[in-house]
Amino acid sequence: MSGSTNTTKLRRTLTAAVLMTIAGTAQASETETAMTDHPYVGMWVTEDGHVRQELLPNGRYDETRGTRQSAYTGRYEIDGNQIQYWDDTGFTADGTFVDGVLHHGGMIMYREETAR
């Protein structure tokens, strides 16, 4: 009976894990679909081009500093004109979009197609 009980528990655990994965994938897909058309998704760059930050439609960001690709990566959320970052290394940051310009961490960043 013990082997049967363990098998049943394992099946329940695996079933729960599969369902959670499916739910998480569906939720991530919905988030990505919702963000695809968001006006702030895309590449943001400092005037000198040293910092390039891509806001991806899946709620992730990837920031390049000089020649150091993916210097910072993590997730972000946008609420109105405010952006909040949660870096994969554990720190948080924020920023504000003002008249199509991103003010973040003491930097001023422009959409790539309008970089100065």
URNORMO-V863807 format. One record per run of one state. SS is the DSSP state (H for helix, E for strand, C for the rest). FROM is the first residue (numbers start at 1). TO is the last residue. Records with the same first field share a line. If there is no record, write none. Layout:
SS=FROM-TO, FROM-TO
//
This chain:
C=1-1, 37-41, 47-50, 56-59, 66-67, 80-81, 88-91, 99-100, 105-106, 115-116
H=2-36, 112-114
E=42-46, 51-55, 60-65, 68-79, 82-87, 92-98, 101-104, 107-111
//
